Amino acid sequence: MQYPLLLVVALACAVAAGVWARSAVRLKKVASRVERAFGREADAATIARSAYRKDVHCTVLYGVLTLASAGGAFVVRGSTLLFALILIPVAVSVIYGRDFVRDSRLAESRFELERRAEEVLSQEDLAPRRWAERLAPEQLPDITGFEVGRVYQAGTGVMAGDFYDVFRVAPTRVVAVIGDVTGHGIEPSITAFQAKYLLRVFLRQFRDPAQALEELNAQLSALDRAEEMISLCVIVFDTEAGTVRYASAGHPAAWLWHEKDVRPLRSTGPLLMLDPKGTFHSRELRLDSGDLVLLYTDGLSEARSGDQLFGEERIANAIRRDPGADPGVLVKALLEAARDFARDPITDDIAILALRRD
């Protein structure tokens, strides 16, 4: 043996050839399956064949190097001819060079398309969350003189239709709003957005929430969306007068904890967009320190266990059991109670809002 080191090289090349050969066999099977599934002209089939050819090329290259190195270890003369066998894989590279470049460009193009598709899907997933954050924000402004709790659970729809709002309209007057647009999808969600921010404007124009609801109803009815209706409840807290004035457009009863008991604040007018000329009324009650108002959408009261609903009374009893609970704790406890009660996952949106006067 003239060159023992070449024998080591030959063994190493033989191992590499075996590895690439196994990979080539596997890729050949993959390419065949892809061609059967998508056709020979499909991009996926082209990429699969390209990967197979490259592995075959590597297998041939290392096989030739194995023969050349093994021959060179024992033979002095003629070893140059053995190493000339390397021209075989070189020729393969030249012959298929254009295909390799074309396939690499195709792979790059497909990667770019997949990256853009992932970005689009990410945006499509992010957009509903951003929209829901406008309608039912996780963070509400600090309102001096009040403790505020909120919770929102999205249903199975892509876009939210429930919304709530808390804001100050005067130094001594604070407004809480909760609403629900019928239906699911982008259109009801847009209507919810319009209702929320139009109502802010009208509640600054009118001291009476019923007047604000009548103006909102007239404006939204003019949009001519016959398939949509809105249930909505407005509570105006006046800390100077010590009163709470409310108006409700067909919304589930809110609850007021006052004088050691809960009382319902029921509807005072029809659903919005049901009748363009619908009339609304407001009612006024006393508001003392420690009083609490709880508002919610029907996803809470209509959570089901078979034919049985979670219902208004369970909501009222939750307040009675611990009227001094932190509003944030109370709303989360109510949501958990509804989840435990429901036999199946709740599919409707749920929004709950609670305010307590200090």
C-alpha positions in Angstrom: 0.0 0.0 0.0 1.6 3.2 -1.2 -0.7 5.8 0.3 -2.6 4.5 3.4 -4.2 7.9 4.0 -6.0 7.6 0.7 -7.6 4.4 2.0 -9.0 6.4 5.0 -10.3 9.0 2.6 -11.9 6.2 0.5 -13.7 4.8 3.6 -15.0 8.3 4.5 -16.2 8.9 1.0 -17.9 5.5 0.9 -19.8 6.4 4.1 -20.9 9.8 2.6 -22.0 8.1 -0.6 -24.1 5.7 1.5 -25.8 8.6 3.4 -26.6 10.5 0.2 -27.8 7.3 -1.5 -30.3 6.6 1.3 -31.5 10.2 1.1 -31.9 9.9 -2.7 -34.0 6.7 -2.4 -36.3 8.5 0.1 -36.6 11.6 -2.1 -37.4 9.4 -5.1 -40.4 8.0 -3.3 -41.5 11.5 -2.2 -41.2 12.8 -5.8 -43.3 9.9 -7.1 -46.0 10.6 -4.5 -46.0 14.3 -5.2 -46.3 13.7 -9.0 -49.2 11.3 -8.5 -50.9 13.8 -6.2 -50.4 17.1 -8.1 -49.2 16.1 -11.5 -45.7 16.2 -13.1 -45.8 19.9 -14.0 -46.8 21.1 -10.5 -44.2 23.3 -8.7 -44.1 20.9 -5.8 -43.2 18.0 -8.2 -40.5 20.1 -9.8 -38.9 20.9 -6.4 -39.1 17.3 -5.3 -37.4 16.1 -8.5 -34.7 18.7 -8.0 -34.0 17.6 -4.5 -33.8 14.0 -5.7 -31.4 14.9 -8.6 -29.1 16.8 -6.2 -28.9 13.8 -3.8 -28.1 11.5 -6.8 -25.4 13.9 -7.9 -23.8 13.8 -4.4 -24.0 10.0 -4.3 -22.2 9.7 -7.7 -19.6 12.3 -6.6 -18.7 10.5 -3.4 -18.9 7.1 -5.1 -16.3 8.2 -7.7 -14.1 9.7 -4.9 -14.3 6.4 -3.1 -13.1 4.5 -6.2 -10.4 7.1 -7.0 -9.1 7.2 -3.4 -9.1 3.4 -3.0 -7.3 2.9 -6.3 -4.8 5.6 -5.4 -3.9 4.0 -2.1 -2.6 0.8 -3.9 -1.6 2.0 -7.3 1.0 4.6 -8.1 0.8 4.5 -11.9 -2.7 5.1 -13.3 -3.9 6.9 -10.2 -4.3 10.0 -12.3 -6.7 8.2 -14.6 -8.7 7.1 -11.5 -9.0 10.6 -10.3 -10.1 11.6 -13.8 -13.3 9.8 -12.9 -14.3 12.9 -11.0 -15.1 14.4 -14.3 -18.3 12.3 -14.3 -20.1 14.2 -11.5 -18.6 17.4 -12.9 -20.3 16.6 -16.2 -23.6 15.9 -14.4 -23.2 19.4 -12.7 -22.7 21.0 -16.1 -25.5 19.2 -17.8 -28.1 19.8 -15.1 -26.6 23.2 -14.0 -29.4 25.2 -15.6 -32.0 23.0 -14.0 -30.4 23.4 -10.6 -30.4 27.2 -10.9 -34.0 27.2 -12.2 -35.1 25.0 -9.4 -33.4 27.1 -6.8 -35.1 30.2 -8.1 -38.4 28.3 -8.0 -37.7 27.3 -4.4 -36.9 30.9 -3.5 -40.1 32.1 -5.2 -42.2 29.6 -3.3 -40.5 30.5 -0.1 -41.3 34.2 -0.7 -45.0 33.3 -1.5 -45.2 31.2 1.7 -43.7 34.0 3.7 -46.2 36.5 2.3 -49.1 34.0 2.9 -48.0 33.7 6.5 -47.9 37.5 6.9 -51.5 37.7 5.4 -52.7 34.9 7.8 -51.1 36.7 10.7 -52.8 40.0 9.8 -56.1 38.2 9.3 -55.7 36.7 12.8 -54.6 40.0 14.3 -57.3 42.2 12.8 -60.3 40.7 14.6 -58.4 41.0 17.9 -57.5 44.6 17.2 -61.1 45.4 16.2 -62.4 43.7 19.4 -60.0 45.7 21.4 -61.7 48.9 20.1 -65.2 47.6 20.9 -64.4 45.9 24.3 -61.0 47.3 25.5 -59.0 45.4 28.1 -57.9 48.7 29.7 -60.6 51.3 30.7 -59.7 54.8 31.9 -59.4 55.4 35.6 -62.6 57.1 36.7 -62.1 59.0 40.0 -64.7 58.0 42.6 -65.5 54.6 40.9 -64.2 51.1 40.9 -64.6 49.5 37.5 -64.4 45.8 36.5 -64.8 44.4 33.0 -64.4 41.1 31.2 -64.9 40.0 27.6 -65.0 36.6 26.0 -65.1 36.2 22.3 -67.5 33.7 20.8 -67.0 31.5 17.8 -67.5 34.3 15.3 -64.6 36.0 13.4 -65.6 39.5 14.5 -67.1 40.8 17.7 -70.6 42.3 18.0 -70.6 43.1 21.7 -69.2 46.4 23.0 -68.9 48.5 26.1 -67.7 51.9 27.1 -67.0 54.0 30.2 -66.2 57.7 30.0 -66.8 61.0 31.8 -69.1 63.6 30.1 -68.8 66.2 32.9 -66.8 66.7 36.1 -69.6 65.0 38.1 -71.2 62.8 35.4 -69.9 59.4 34.3 -71.4 57.2 31.6 -71.3 53.4 31.3 -72.6 51.7 28.1 -73.0 48.1 27.0 -74.5 46.9 23.7 -74.9 43.9 21.4 -75.5 43.9 17.7 -77.4 40.9 16.2 -75.6 38.6 13.8 -71.9 37.7 13.3 -69.2 38.9 11.0 -67.8 42.1 9.7 -71.0 44.0 9.1 -72.4 43.8 12.6 -69.0 44.6 14.0 -68.8 47.8 11.9 -72.3 48.7 13.2 -71.2 48.1 16.8 -68.2 50.4 16.2 -70.5 53.2 14.7 -73.0 52.9 17.6 -70.3 53.1 20.2 -68.7 56.3 19.0 -71.9 58.0 17.8 -73.3 57.5 21.2 -70.4 59.2 22.8 -71.2 62.3 20.7 -75.0 62.2 21.5 -74.4 61.7 25.3 -72.3 64.9 25.3 -75.1 66.7 23.5 -78.1 65.4 25.6 -78.2 65.1 29.4 -81.0 62.6 29.1 -79.8 59.1 27.9 -83.2 58.5 26.3 -82.7 61.4 24.0 -79.3 60.2 23.1 -80.8 56.8 22.3 -83.5 58.3 20.1 -81.0 60.3 18.1 -78.7 57.2 17.8 -81.7 55.1 16.6 -82.6 57.7 14.0 -79.0 57.8 12.6 -78.5 54.1 12.5 -81.9 53.3 11.0 -81.0 55.6 8.1 -78.2 53.1 7.2 -81.0 50.8 6.0 -79.5 47.5 7.4 -82.8 45.7 8.0 -81.1 42.5 9.2 -79.4 44.2 12.1 -80.7 45.4 15.4 -78.9 46.6 18.6 -79.7 46.0 22.2 -78.1 48.7 24.4 -78.1 50.0 27.9 -76.9 53.4 29.0 -76.2 54.3 32.7 -75.4 57.9 33.7 -74.0 58.4 37.2 -74.3 61.9 38.7 -72.1 62.1 41.8 -73.2 65.6 42.6 -76.9 64.8 42.5 -76.4 61.3 44.0 -78.5 59.7 41.2 -78.2 57.1 38.5 -80.3 57.7 35.3 -80.6 54.9 32.8 -82.2 54.1 29.5 -82.3 50.7 27.8 -83.0 49.7 24.2 -84.3 46.2 24.6 -81.2 45.1 26.5 -81.1 42.4 29.2 -81.8 43.8 32.6 -78.9 45.5 34.3 -78.7 45.1 38.1 -78.3 47.8 40.8 -77.1 47.0 44.3 -78.8 49.7 46.5 -80.0 49.6 50.1 -78.8 46.1 50.7 -80.7 44.6 47.8 -80.5 44.2 44.0 -83.1 45.7 41.6 -83.3 45.2 37.9 -82.9 48.1 35.4 -85.1 46.8 32.6 -85.7 47.9 29.1 -87.3 51.4 28.6 -87.6 51.2 24.8 -87.4 49.0 21.7 -84.3 47.6 20.1 -82.3 50.1 18.1 -82.9 50.0 14.3 -86.2 48.2 14.8 -88.3 51.3 14.3 -86.8 54.6 13.1 -89.4 56.5 15.1 -89.1 54.4 18.2 -89.4 56.3 21.5 -87.3 55.8 24.6 -87.7 56.7 28.2 -85.2 57.1 31.1 -85.6 56.4 34.7 -83.7 57.9 37.7 -82.8 56.2 41.0 -80.7 57.2 44.0 -77.1 56.4 44.1 -75.3 56.0 47.4 -71.6 55.4 48.3 -71.0 51.6 47.9 -73.8 51.1 45.3 -72.9 48.9 42.4 -74.3 48.5 38.8 -73.7 45.4 36.8 -74.3 45.3 33.0 -73.8 42.3 30.7 -74.7 41.0 27.2 -77.0 38.1 26.6 -74.2 35.7 26.0 -74.0 35.5 29.8 -77.6 35.0 30.7 -78.2 32.7 27.8 -75.4 30.2 28.5 -77.0 26.8 28.3 -77.0 23.5 30.2 -79.3 21.5 28.0 -82.6 23.3 27.9 -81.8 25.4 31.0 -80.4 28.9 30.8 -77.9 30.5 33.2 -80.6 33.3 33.6 -80.9 36.6 35.3 -81.6 35.3 38.7 -78.2 33.5 39.0 -76.6 36.8 38.0 -78.5 38.7 40.7 -77.7 36.0 43.3 -74.0 36.4 42.6 -74.2 40.0 43.6 -76.3 39.2 46.7 -73.8 36.6 47.9 -70.9 39.1 48.0 -72.1 42.7 47.3 -68.8 44.1 48.5 -66.6 42.1 46.1 -64.2 44.0 43.9 -65.9 44.7 40.6 -63.0 43.1 38.7 -63.4 39.9 40.8 -67.1 39.9 40.5 -67.2 40.0 36.7 -64.6 37.2 36.3 -66.4 35.1 38.9 -69.7 35.5 36.9 -67.9 34.4 33.7 -66.4 31.4 35.4 -69.8 30.5 36.8 -71.4 30.6 33.4 -68.6 28.4 31.9 -69.1 25.9 34.7 -72.9 25.9 34.2 -72.8 25.5 30.4 -72.7 21.9 29.3 -71.0 22.8 26.0 -68.5 25.6 25.2 -70.2 29.0 25.0 -70.4 30.1 21.4 -71.8 33.7 21.9 -69.7 36.7 22.8 -69.9 37.7 26.5 -69.2 41.2 27.8 -69.7 42.1 31.5 -69.2 45.5 33.1 -69.4 46.5 36.7 -69.1 49.9 38.4 -69.2 50.7 42.1 -69.3 54.2 43.5 -66.7 54.8 46.3 
